[in-house]
């Protein structure tokens, strides 16, 4: 049974920081690209950041220079360090695992709420 469990969300003031974590189980973590998506009310889900099994990462333009994605293959975890948070970063953040070859092996976590507000 595949499980992706996110943690670390919460309420933070503008300019603050949060670190999200996602613990994966039930998959061979090393062959999955791991990603963070977010979905704000009334908006489409968007890819925030992704990191391949080899460690290459990419980011949506709006978070470049502020967010950092990292993975620990030994612990089956992926993290998202979010700095200089803005109100427009408010959303539910979801962890995603995509197998590098088998495209149907795509899994989602339940999500964690991030609210940036004064």
C-alpha positions as CSV (number, residue, x, y, z in Angstrom):
1,X,0.0,0.0,0.0
2,X,1.4,3.3,-1.1
3,X,1.3,6.2,1.4
4,X,2.6,9.7,1.1
5,X,2.2,11.6,4.3
6,X,2.9,15.3,4.4
7,X,3.7,17.4,7.5
8,X,4.9,20.9,8.4
9,X,2.2,23.1,7.2
10,X,0.7,25.9,9.3
11,X,0.1,29.6,9.6
12,X,3.0,32.0,9.1
13,X,3.4,35.7,8.7
14,X,4.6,37.2,5.4
15,X,8.4,37.0,5.1
16,X,8.5,33.9,7.3
17,X,9.6,30.3,6.6
18,X,8.1,26.9,6.8
19,X,9.5,23.4,6.0
20,X,7.3,20.8,4.5
21,X,8.1,17.1,4.6
22,X,6.7,14.1,2.9
23,X,7.3,10.6,4.0
24,X,6.8,7.9,1.4
25,X,6.1,4.2,2.0
26,X,5.1,1.3,-0.2
27,X,7.2,2.4,-3.2
28,X,10.8,1.9,-4.3
29,X,11.5,5.6,-3.6
30,X,14.7,5.8,-5.7
31,X,13.0,5.4,-9.0
32,X,10.4,8.1,-8.4
33,X,10.5,11.7,-9.3
34,X,9.1,13.5,-6.2
35,X,7.3,16.8,-6.4
36,X,5.3,19.3,-4.5
37,X,2.1,20.8,-6.0
38,X,-0.2,23.4,-4.5
39,X,-3.8,24.3,-5.0
40,X,-5.4,27.5,-3.8
41,X,-9.2,28.0,-3.6
42,X,-10.6,28.6,-7.0
43,X,-7.3,28.0,-8.8
44,X,-5.8,25.1,-10.7
45,X,-3.4,22.8,-9.1
46,X,0.2,23.9,-10.0
47,X,3.6,22.2,-9.9
48,X,5.7,24.1,-7.3
49,X,8.9,22.1,-7.4
50,X,10.2,18.6,-8.4
51,X,13.3,16.6,-7.9
52,X,14.3,13.6,-9.9
53,X,15.8,10.4,-8.6
54,X,19.2,11.7,-9.6
55,X,18.7,14.9,-7.7
56,X,17.9,17.4,-10.5
57,X,15.4,19.9,-9.5
58,X,13.1,22.5,-11.1
59,X,10.8,25.2,-9.8
60,X,7.9,27.3,-10.9
61,X,9.1,30.8,-11.6
62,X,7.1,32.3,-8.7
63,X,9.1,30.4,-6.1
64,X,12.6,30.4,-7.6
65,X,15.1,31.8,-5.1
66,X,12.7,31.3,-2.2
67,X,11.9,27.6,-2.1
68,X,14.3,24.6,-2.1
69,X,13.3,21.0,-2.7
70,X,15.4,18.2,-1.4
71,X,15.2,14.4,-1.1
72,X,16.7,11.8,1.2
73,X,16.7,8.5,-0.6
74,X,17.8,6.7,2.6
75,X,14.8,7.9,4.5
76,X,12.3,8.0,1.7
77,X,11.5,11.6,2.3
78,X,11.2,14.8,0.3
79,X,11.2,18.2,1.8
80,X,10.3,21.7,0.7
81,X,12.0,24.6,2.5
82,X,10.0,27.7,1.9
83,X,11.5,31.1,2.8
84,X,10.3,34.7,2.3
85,X,6.7,33.5,2.1
86,X,4.1,35.7,0.6
87,X,0.3,35.7,1.0
88,X,0.0,34.3,-2.6
89,X,1.8,31.2,-1.4
90,X,-1.3,30.3,0.6
91,X,-2.6,26.9,-0.6
92,X,-2.9,23.3,0.2
93,X,0.5,21.7,-0.6
94,X,0.5,18.1,-1.9
95,X,3.3,15.6,-2.2
96,X,3.4,13.6,-5.5
97,X,5.4,10.6,-6.6
98,X,5.8,9.8,-10.3
99,X,7.6,6.6,-11.4
100,X,10.3,7.5,-13.9
101,X,9.2,4.9,-16.4
102,X,5.7,3.5,-15.6
103,X,3.6,6.7,-16.0
104,X,0.5,5.1,-14.4
105,X,2.4,4.8,-11.1
106,X,1.5,8.2,-9.9
107,X,0.6,8.8,-6.2
108,X,-0.6,11.7,-4.1
109,X,-0.6,12.6,-0.5
110,X,-3.6,14.2,1.3
111,X,-2.0,17.6,1.5
112,X,-1.1,20.1,4.1
113,X,-2.4,23.6,4.5
114,X,0.0,26.6,4.3
115,X,-1.5,30.0,5.2
116,X,0.6,33.1,4.9
117,X,-1.1,36.0,6.6
118,X,-0.5,38.8,9.1
